[in-house]
Amino acid sequence: MKIAAVVVTYNRIGLLQECLDAILNQERKADTVVVIDNASTDGTDKLFEQGGKYDLPCVDYQRMSENLGGAGGFYEGVRYSYSINADWIWIMDDDTIPSNNALSEFCNALKVLEKEKVSFLASSVFGPKGEPMNVPELDNRRSDNEYQDWYKYLDDGLLKIEDATFVSLLINKNAMEQVDYPYKEFFIWGDDKEYTLHLSRFYGPAYMVGKSIVTHKKVITKRISIENATDPKRIEQYYYNYRNILVNTKTYRRETAAVVKRILEFNSLCIKILKDKNQQYRWKKVATIHKGIWGYLFGGYDKKKFKDRFSRTK
């Protein structure tokens, strides 16, 4: 079984080194470590030059010509790993620090699940202080006898889930063949939820592995919220968050009412922000949220291309 580890990075050279060191020191080694560099400008490329710290036979450095965002980076990483015949692809951001048995616990879980058509496995994610983070949604769909079965492998430390984030995810190559690669046009935020929902809905079940533990060294450990944003450039990126949430809601909830409810929630958030005099860049935040809504409603993404990804899963 050939496993390729994929790390997407952009201008976080310190975290990247910590992440790579943790991957290279795994009990069960990845056969290849693919680094997708989104055109970093902080000297990241020098780590992989001849004689550099990661000038190693098992490390495959791929530098992009521009910043493709997280979605574009994972698209390239998954696509490339598939092209080198990896059976399973272990993907993560550069601020993910896996424990030294994270990958071996994935492999142990696959032995338990050998009779299941597994689409992906997800690690248990904790913040720098041990706080829960990136918690997936349980798969509450009913089994043949009309009962939910998300606890079927609970004794083995496995929970059946329907989605996860790209913070230590092991993806089945066979699932990719049926479902395609991550949707790079999402750029940032929501691409992981969309892709994992796509995998679990149209290929096979997914599981969170309790003993595969990683630390997510995120500066802000709370849920993503434009209310907490203080950098004007970062605020602008929230356009993708709100647009992509609506795309995912429409695609996987399949209810117009669910989309309308989301839009009303976003407008309520705008009112809350405007009323809060302590909020920095209030009008910029409100404009960004509405830009996301309009981006969903009026073609802020290629709807046909997005829809075509589902043709192979019918």
Summary of the structure (lengths in Angstrom):
residues: 314
radius of gyration: 19.6
end to end distance: 28.5
largest distance: 59.6
contacts: 1047
relative contact order: 0.13
helix: 44%
strand: 19%
